[in-house]
Amino acid sequence: MRHKEHKPQPAGDLILQIVPMPKDTNANGDIHAGWLVGQMDLAAATSAGRLSQGRTATVAIEGMEFISPVRVGSYVSCYTKLVDVGRSSIKLTVEVWTQDNNEPHPRKVTESTFVFVAIDEDGCIRQLPSEVLHP
């Protein structure tokens, strides 16, 4: 009996999918790391905003290592997964996967943990809704 080949899969929910364009590249033709971090922050902020039912602010991005470059025209997908919640904070892992036009399988590009704090309309820290704190 042959064993199925294990193919890594993204963890979490697909939150953002985008195609990088030539304007997003560095001098080598690869996508800027800063552009990718911006997309990751947008995906994480979307998830944090839904969970907090309001405004949030990014307070920390934990270490990040880039596994492989992102090419122009590939599909970039950001997946988020809830790691922890505090009284006013939300911690999410963001994984980035890319699907190149000429490749049969997606590949992981990077991951990082983002920490957000819930804020009110004046920019002051607020408590998360009770259903988030006590699901």
Number of C-alpha atoms within 10 A of each C-alpha: 3 4 5 6 6 6 8 10 10 18 14 15 14 16 18 17 16 13 13 20 12 12 10 16 17 11 7 7 14 15 20 19 15 10 13 19 18 12 19 27 21 16 22 30 23 17 21 27 19 12 19 26 13 15 20 27 16 18 11 12 16 10 9 11 9 13 11 12 15 26 22 18 14 19 17 24 24 27 23 28 19 18 12 12 19 12 15 18 22 27 21 23 21 28 24 26 23 24 19 17 12 7 10 8 11 19 20 20 18 20 22 19 21 24 23 24 25 25 20 12 10 6 11 9 17 18 16 21 15 10 9 16 14 7 5
